[in-house]
Amino acid sequence: MKYEVIVVGAGPGGAFAARQLAKKGVKVLLIEKQTIPRKKPCAGWVTPEVFDLLGWDPKKLNILLEETRGGILWIKGEPLHTDYQRPIAYGILRNEFDTKIVEEARSAGADLIDGTKVTDIDIGSDRAMVITSGGKTFEGQIIIGAGGTYCPVAKGSGLRKSWARDELCVTFSSETRIGKEKAAQLTKHRGYPEFFFMPWEMGYGWYFLKQDYLSIGLGVRCNLLSRDKNLRFLLNNFLNQLRELGRLDDSVTLSPFRGYNYGTYFGPTGMTYGNRVLLVGDAGGFSLNSSGEGIRPALVTGGFAAEIVLDALHRGRFDEHTLSPYEEKWYPALRRYYRRGSFLIYQLRHTTITEVFHNFIMKEDDLRRLLFFDPFYNVVPPKKTYLGILSRIPKLTRYAFKTMAVESISLSDLWRPNYP
């Protein structure tokens, strides 16, 4: 069967692109390898901008939403509480959230084929073809690859054959319904997720409730794992820490942990468009390196992809040159977030600065917001982060000299983003 556009992957980015195109009358096919509703390894939180992109009012949604008003950051065994006194994010269940976008795409006119794996694509001079595991083929003018980190569209088009180990992060997560009574017993911090920062592993663990669902997991850079310090080892240590803190007990049987790789450390490092092909979300490596947030970048890129496709259909041209404005859209929209994440990550790898920041973060709530919670929840734009840090350099320097016998901290030490 022939379509104008074929979207491979019904996650937020792919389903949103399909929805936007279908609303404009485009004949769209959405293919998903899992059965909808699908399960997705994820911490399961979104920022308010996500609802703006989707055109949703959180107060009118009939899906689970858990307001987040701040958080608890554990440093050196001490819980540091930050309260914004307003919702800055929302906990969600991915199977509900993703399904709602898919259903909106279908209501707009998109066709859905789920439980079907795409094995390859074939790009010709006059069409783009998708080949599925069942032997069926589907033709379109253009393909949007939204099939996650190892998207078959990225591989089949040659845009992303593989990932370097230092480009990838890996998460291990579990989501368990424990009941309201047990949820009340385990934590008194509803609406304040707990984060266990691991700068030496370049990652973090999380623990928070979404009504009576308990979400636990951790994310780590792949190239910092080893045979002795693998993900299972880190996870067991983290779970033991939670038990010692009373966040878990023997009466709770956690759902199996599921792993997922995604490219987030540098941001997109390869081409995200080609002849008759665009990549969105994790397929293009768009997750943010400051937090691992993937839903908002997936929606941003999915929306841009839909705009570019509409223009290409209008022109009747689908070559690489015609699709190149895609990068001209996402690069300025997302670059500043990757730069901020790279900048903050560098501070955590610089031994002297890390120690200064850790000690000062424990002392100053405003710096804790500035360096962790503001970027993590995207509360303020990156420019405010930089200005806030620059304004505090004299205070940080005096603190370092006075309390830690630091001989010098240069401005270059405090400013070394590595994303272009």
Secondary structure, 3 states (H helix, E strand, C coil): CECCEEEECCCHHHHHHHHHHHHCCCCEEEECCCCCCCCCCCCCEECHHHHHHHCCCHHHCCCCCEEECEEEEEECCEEEEEECCCCCEEECCHHHHHHHHHHHHHHHCCEEECCCCEEEEEECCCCEEEEECCCCEEEECEEEECCCCCCHHHHHHCCCCCCCHHHEEEEEEEEEECCHHHHHHHCCCCCCCEEEEECCCCEEEEEEEECCEEEEEEEEEHHHCCCCCCHHHHHHHHHHHHHHCCCCCCCCCCCCCEEEEEECCCCCCCCCEECCEEECHHHHCCCCCCCCCCHHHHHHHHHHHHHHHHHHHHHCCCCHHHHCHHHHHHHHHHHHHHHHHHHHHHHHHCHHHHHHHHHHHHHCHHHHHHHHHHHHHCCCCHHHHHHHHHHHHHHHHHHHHHHHCCCCCCHHHHCCCCCC
